[in-house]
Amino acid sequence: MLPRTPKPAIWRFIKGSAKTLFVLEAVCFAASYGLYYRMNTDQDFRRYINENYPYALDYYYKIGEIVGDSKARETDANFWRSSAERFKKE
């Protein structure tokens, strides 16, 4: 029987790092999907994002235009414009 030699420490480090990276990537993917889902379903959240992070909303609209929903930007702008006009009248 051959004597067992311990694996070098570098391999343990690489395996541990790979597992950590995989878990971190899965968490980041879940968070980004959750943010996209909320932006896709909640117009008030899109307005909040527009007021605080307009570049993020612009990327959301660009992705939507690539996928095929090209009217989301105009729909939101029209709704926000009409709601702003209603608040001015009141």
JODA-V101571 format. One record per pair of residues at least 24 apart in sequence whose C-alpha atoms are under 8 Angstrom apart, sorted by the first residue. I is the first residue (numbers start at 1). J is the second residue. If there is no record, write none. Layout:
BEGIN
i->I j->J
i->I j->J
END
This chain:
BEGIN
i->36 j->60
i->43 j->76
i->47 j->80
END
